[in-house]
Amino acid sequence: MSGADPTQAPVDEFDWIARELRPLAAGAPEAFNLLDDAAAIASRPGFDLIVSKDAIVEGVHFLPNDPLDLVARKLLRVNLSDLAAKGAEPYGYFLAVAWPARGGRAARTAFVDGLRADQGAFGLHLLGGDTVSTPGPFTASVTILGWAPSGGMVRRGAARAGDVVLVTGTVGDGALGLAAARNELDLPPDAVAWLADRYRLPQPRLGLGAALRRWAHAAADVSDGLIADAGRIAIASAMGLDIDLGRMPLSAPAQAWLAGQPDRTAALAMLATGGDDYEVVCTAPEASAGALIEAAAALGVTLTPIGAVTPGSGVRVRLDGADVAIASEGYRHR
């Protein structure tokens, strides 16, 4: 046994909680130092508690060889992206993890290192959760909590005819980033590395909260693809959305990739439906769109008009004045 690797020894669940997860609850008295099986959250006068939940699964949301610290950070960030689209500020989270047999001590320590890094970056604490074993792929989920002024949460269902449709950042980097992480892109190494990083470490647009609450009518985070998530605004608002692929903001690596594609329309459609961007798509009155764009720019975030809200239903996609048929609006779990 002298040659055995201690990092691969079986891990006791309660020892792992005490040794590595309990420090993540430090500074959050409502978590009771993770010694209870529930948290008690006092109300915050003048605010609504905003609750959302997302899960990630190995082989679906991240690659089997992705470093587990980055997996943990992506897990928090995809949930924080939901709060960003609601105009909420982060507060805390509950964590559930299903570990496969290879989830030894080193793997779990790396995972906690990632949680700790982004807790510090985004100002939140672990409040509780559960850990289990699984014969299947590694799976983890977070229930995220945030605060928004009472009645101020930005919903999907309040878009109005005449609103401008806008999106933060750039679109399509998540889909290209997955291909980059799989070494499937014929681009310069720095572009491949940048796209892979965008896939593994999305940037939740939390700083826009106050601006969205002030000027936006509706918003959603772009997790399953721009067209799919814009479509969710259309459904919730009982409105139509017109989106112009030619106005869709693209990063320099995405533009370089697009230049090498034989079918520009199909390539732009792929970028608009690929998912994993974790940007925010929103609608705002035409008279307020400029102020919203300026507020975003002051925070270092680009916000680009890409279409309009119209009477009707669903999403109409256009390019160079012609309608574009979209076979699949975005990623769907089956």
C-alpha positions as CSV (number, residue, x, y, z in Angstrom):
1,M,0.0,0.0,0.0
2,S,3.0,2.3,0.3
3,G,2.8,3.1,-3.4
4,A,-0.9,4.0,-3.4
5,D,-1.9,7.5,-4.5
6,P,-3.6,9.1,-1.5
7,T,-5.4,11.6,-3.8
8,Q,-7.3,8.7,-5.4
9,A,-8.3,7.0,-2.1
10,P,-12.1,6.8,-1.4
11,V,-13.5,10.1,0.0
12,D,-15.7,10.2,3.0
13,E,-18.7,12.5,2.1
14,F,-18.8,14.1,5.6
15,D,-15.1,14.6,5.8
16,W,-15.1,16.3,2.4
17,I,-17.9,18.6,3.5
18,A,-16.2,19.5,6.8
19,R,-12.7,19.9,5.3
20,E,-13.4,21.7,1.9
21,L,-17.0,22.8,1.6
22,R,-17.5,24.3,5.1
23,P,-14.9,27.0,4.5
24,L,-17.0,28.2,1.5
25,A,-19.8,29.0,3.9
26,A,-17.6,31.2,6.0
27,G,-19.1,34.7,6.5
28,A,-22.7,33.4,5.9
29,P,-24.3,32.9,9.3
30,E,-27.5,31.8,7.7
31,A,-25.7,28.6,6.5
32,F,-25.0,27.5,10.2
33,N,-21.5,26.5,9.2
34,L,-23.1,23.6,7.1
35,L,-23.8,21.7,10.3
36,D,-27.6,21.7,9.7
37,D,-29.4,20.4,6.7
38,A,-31.1,23.7,5.8
39,A,-30.3,27.5,5.8
40,A,-32.5,30.2,7.2
41,I,-32.6,33.4,5.1
42,A,-34.0,36.5,6.7
43,S,-36.1,38.8,4.5
44,R,-34.5,41.9,3.2
45,P,-36.9,44.8,3.4
46,G,-37.6,46.4,0.0
47,F,-36.2,43.5,-2.0
48,D,-37.4,40.3,-3.6
49,L,-35.4,37.1,-3.3
50,I,-34.6,35.9,-6.9
51,V,-34.1,32.1,-7.2
52,S,-32.9,30.2,-10.3
53,K,-31.3,26.8,-11.0
54,D,-29.0,25.4,-13.6
55,A,-27.1,22.1,-13.9
56,I,-24.1,20.9,-15.9
57,V,-23.4,17.4,-17.0
58,E,-20.0,16.0,-18.2
59,G,-20.1,15.4,-21.9
60,V,-23.0,17.8,-22.4
61,H,-21.9,21.1,-20.9
62,F,-18.2,20.5,-20.5
63,L,-15.6,18.0,-21.8
64,P,-14.4,15.0,-19.8
65,N,-10.9,16.3,-19.8
66,D,-11.7,19.9,-18.7
67,P,-10.0,20.9,-15.5
68,L,-12.4,20.6,-12.6
69,D,-11.6,24.1,-11.2
70,L,-12.9,25.5,-14.5
71,V,-15.9,23.2,-14.4
72,A,-16.8,24.6,-11.0
73,R,-16.4,28.2,-12.2
74,K,-18.5,27.6,-15.2
75,L,-21.2,26.0,-13.0
76,L,-21.4,29.2,-10.9
77,R,-21.2,31.5,-13.9
78,V,-24.0,29.9,-15.9
79,N,-26.2,30.4,-12.8
80,L,-25.0,33.9,-12.3
81,S,-25.9,34.6,-15.9
82,D,-29.5,33.9,-15.0
83,L,-29.3,36.6,-12.2
84,A,-27.7,39.0,-14.6
85,A,-30.7,38.8,-17.0
86,K,-33.1,39.4,-14.1
87,G,-31.2,42.5,-13.0
88,A,-30.4,40.8,-9.6
89,E,-27.3,41.0,-7.4
90,P,-25.8,37.7,-6.3
91,Y,-26.4,36.5,-2.7
92,G,-25.6,32.8,-2.2
93,Y,-26.1,29.4,-3.6
94,F,-26.9,25.7,-2.8
95,L,-24.8,23.1,-4.4
96,A,-25.6,19.5,-5.4
97,V,-22.8,17.3,-6.8
98,A,-23.0,13.7,-8.1
99,W,-19.4,12.2,-8.1
100,P,-18.4,9.3,-10.3
101,A,-15.9,6.7,-8.9
102,R,-12.9,8.7,-10.2
103,G,-13.9,11.7,-8.1
104,G,-11.1,11.3,-5.6
105,R,-9.6,13.8,-3.3
106,A,-7.5,15.7,-5.9
107,A,-10.6,16.1,-8.2
108,R,-12.7,17.4,-5.4
109,T,-10.1,19.8,-4.1
110,A,-9.7,21.2,-7.7
111,F,-13.5,21.6,-7.9
112,V,-13.6,23.5,-4.6
113,D,-10.7,25.7,-5.7
114,G,-12.8,26.8,-8.6
115,L,-15.8,27.5,-6.4
116,R,-13.7,29.5,-4.0
117,A,-12.2,31.6,-6.8
118,D,-15.5,32.7,-8.2
119,Q,-17.2,33.1,-4.8
120,G,-14.6,35.8,-4.2
121,A,-14.9,37.3,-7.7
122,F,-18.7,37.6,-7.6
123,G,-19.4,38.1,-3.9
124,L,-21.5,35.1,-2.9
125,H,-21.3,32.2,-0.3
126,L,-22.2,28.5,-0.2
127,L,-25.4,28.1,1.9
128,G,-25.9,24.3,1.7
129,G,-26.6,21.4,-0.6
130,D,-25.9,17.7,-1.1
131,T,-23.3,15.4,-2.4
132,V,-23.9,11.9,-3.8
133,S,-22.2,9.1,-5.8
134,T,-23.2,8.2,-9.3
135,P,-22.3,5.4,-11.8
136,G,-22.9,7.9,-14.6
137,P,-21.2,11.1,-15.7
138,F,-20.2,13.8,-13.3
139,T,-23.1,16.1,-12.7
140,A,-23.5,19.2,-10.6
141,S,-26.2,21.8,-10.1
142,V,-26.6,25.1,-8.3
143,T,-29.6,26.8,-7.0
144,I,-28.6,30.5,-7.1
145,L,-30.1,33.2,-4.9
146,G,-30.0,37.0,-5.6
147,W,-31.7,40.2,-4.6
148,A,-33.6,42.7,-6.7
149,P,-35.6,45.7,-5.5
150,S,-39.2,44.8,-4.9
151,G,-41.1,44.3,-8.1
152,G,-37.9,45.2,-10.1
153,M,-36.9,41.8,-11.5
154,V,-36.6,42.0,-15.3
155,R,-38.9,39.4,-16.7
156,R,-39.1,37.7,-20.1
157,G,-42.7,38.5,-20.5
158,A,-42.9,42.3,-20.7
159,A,-41.6,43.1,-24.2
160,R,-43.7,45.5,-26.2
161,A,-44.3,46.2,-29.8
162,G,-41.8,48.8,-31.1
163,D,-39.1,47.8,-28.6
164,V,-35.5,47.5,-29.8
165,V,-33.9,44.0,-29.4
166,L,-30.4,44.2,-28.1
167,V,-27.7,41.7,-27.1
168,T,-24.6,42.1,-24.9
169,G,-21.1,41.1,-26.0
170,T,-20.6,38.9,-29.0
171,V,-22.6,35.9,-30.2
172,G,-21.5,32.5,-31.3
173,D,-18.3,32.3,-29.3
174,G,-19.7,29.5,-27.1
175,A,-20.4,27.2,-30.1
176,L,-17.0,28.0,-31.7
177,G,-15.4,27.6,-28.3
178,L,-16.6,24.1,-28.0
179,A,-15.1,23.3,-31.4
180,A,-11.9,25.0,-30.3
181,A,-11.8,22.9,-27.1
182,R,-12.1,19.8,-29.3
183,N,-9.3,21.0,-31.6
184,E,-11.7,21.2,-34.5
185,L,-11.0,24.7,-35.7
186,D,-8.5,25.8,-38.3
187,L,-7.7,29.2,-36.8
188,P,-4.5,30.7,-35.4
189,P,-3.6,29.2,-31.9
190,D,-4.3,32.5,-30.1
191,A,-7.8,32.6,-31.6
192,V,-8.4,28.9,-30.7
193,A,-7.3,29.5,-27.1
194,W,-9.5,32.6,-26.8
195,L,-12.6,30.8,-28.0
196,A,-12.0,27.8,-25.8
197,D,-11.7,30.1,-22.8
198,R,-15.0,31.7,-23.8
199,Y,-16.6,28.3,-23.8
200,R,-15.1,27.2,-20.4
201,L,-15.4,30.5,-18.6
202,P,-18.4,32.6,-19.7
203,Q,-18.7,36.2,-18.4
204,P,-22.0,36.8,-16.6
205,R,-23.2,40.4,-17.2
206,L,-24.0,41.2,-13.6
207,G,-22.9,44.9,-13.8
208,L,-25.9,45.7,-16.0
209,G,-28.5,45.1,-13.3
210,A,-29.4,48.6,-12.5
211,A,-29.4,49.7,-16.2
212,L,-31.7,46.7,-17.2
213,R,-34.1,47.5,-14.4
214,R,-34.3,51.1,-15.4
215,W,-34.6,50.9,-19.2
216,A,-35.3,47.3,-20.3
217,H,-38.7,45.9,-20.7
218,A,-37.7,42.2,-21.0
219,A,-34.5,40.1,-20.8
220,A,-33.2,36.5,-21.0
221,D,-29.7,35.0,-20.7
222,V,-28.4,33.4,-23.9
223,S,-27.7,29.9,-22.8
224,D,-29.3,27.7,-25.5
225,G,-28.7,30.1,-28.5
226,L,-29.6,33.6,-29.3
227,I,-32.6,32.6,-31.5
228,A,-33.9,30.1,-28.9
229,D,-33.7,32.5,-26.0
230,A,-35.1,35.5,-27.9
231,G,-37.9,33.1,-28.7
232,R,-38.6,32.6,-25.0
233,I,-39.0,36.4,-24.7
234,A,-41.4,36.2,-27.7
235,I,-43.5,33.4,-26.1
236,A,-43.6,34.9,-22.6
237,S,-44.5,38.4,-24.0
238,A,-47.0,37.1,-26.7
239,M,-45.1,39.1,-29.2
240,G,-43.0,38.6,-32.3
241,L,-39.3,39.4,-32.5
242,D,-37.5,40.3,-35.8
243,I,-33.7,39.6,-35.7
244,D,-31.2,40.6,-38.3
245,L,-28.3,38.2,-38.5
246,G,-26.3,40.8,-40.3
247,R,-26.3,43.1,-37.2
248,M,-25.3,40.3,-34.8
249,P,-22.1,41.3,-33.0
250,L,-19.2,38.9,-33.7
251,S,-15.8,38.6,-32.0
252,A,-12.6,38.9,-34.2
253,P,-12.0,35.1,-34.0
254,A,-15.7,34.5,-35.0
255,Q,-15.3,36.9,-37.9
256,A,-12.1,35.1,-39.0
257,W,-14.0,31.8,-38.9
258,L,-16.9,33.2,-40.8
259,A,-14.7,34.5,-43.6
260,G,-13.6,30.9,-44.3
261,Q,-17.1,29.5,-44.5
262,P,-18.6,28.7,-48.0
263,D,-22.2,29.5,-46.9
264,R,-22.4,32.8,-45.0
265,T,-26.1,32.5,-44.2
266,A,-25.7,29.0,-42.8
267,A,-22.7,30.0,-40.8
268,L,-24.4,33.0,-39.2
269,A,-27.4,30.8,-38.4
270,M,-25.1,28.3,-36.7
271,L,-23.6,31.1,-34.6
272,A,-27.0,32.4,-33.6
273,T,-28.3,29.0,-32.5
274,G,-25.1,27.4,-31.1
275,G,-25.6,28.2,-27.4
276,D,-23.2,28.6,-24.4
277,D,-22.7,32.3,-24.9
278,Y,-24.3,33.4,-21.6
279,E,-24.8,36.9,-22.9
280,V,-28.1,38.9,-22.3
281,V,-30.7,39.5,-24.9
282,C,-33.1,42.2,-24.0
283,T,-35.7,44.6,-25.3
284,A,-36.1,48.3,-24.6
285,P,-38.2,51.2,-25.8
286,E,-36.6,52.9,-28.8
287,A,-36.4,56.2,-26.8
288,S,-34.5,54.4,-24.1
289,A,-32.2,52.2,-26.1
290,G,-29.5,54.8,-26.5
291,A,-29.3,55.4,-22.7
292,L,-29.1,51.7,-22.1
293,I,-26.3,51.3,-24.6
294,E,-24.4,54.2,-23.1
295,A,-24.8,52.8,-19.6
296,A,-23.5,49.4,-20.7
297,A,-20.5,51.0,-22.5
298,A,-19.6,52.9,-19.2
299,L,-19.4,49.4,-17.6
300,G,-17.2,48.1,-20.4
301,V,-20.0,46.0,-22.0
302,T,-21.1,46.4,-25.6
303,L,-24.8,46.3,-26.3
304,T,-25.8,46.0,-29.9
305,P,-29.3,46.5,-31.5
306,I,-30.1,43.5,-33.6
307,G,-33.8,43.8,-34.3
308,A,-37.3,44.8,-33.1
309,V,-40.3,43.6,-31.2
310,T,-43.4,43.3,-33.4
311,P,-47.1,42.3,-33.1
312,G,-47.4,38.6,-33.8
313,S,-45.5,35.6,-32.5
314,G,-42.2,33.7,-32.6
315,V,-38.9,34.9,-34.0
316,R,-38.4,36.0,-37.6
317,V,-34.8,35.8,-38.7
318,R,-33.6,37.9,-41.6
319,L,-30.3,38.6,-43.5
320,D,-29.8,41.2,-46.2
321,G,-33.6,41.8,-46.2
322,A,-34.5,38.2,-46.9
323,D,-36.1,35.7,-44.4
324,V,-33.8,32.9,-43.2
325,A,-35.2,29.5,-42.4
326,I,-33.9,28.2,-39.1
327,A,-34.0,24.4,-38.8
328,S,-33.2,24.4,-35.1
329,E,-33.5,27.6,-33.0
330,G,-31.0,26.3,-30.4
331,Y,-29.8,23.5,-28.1
332,R,-32.5,21.2,-26.7
333,H,-32.0,18.6,-24.0
334,R,-33.6,15.2,-24.8
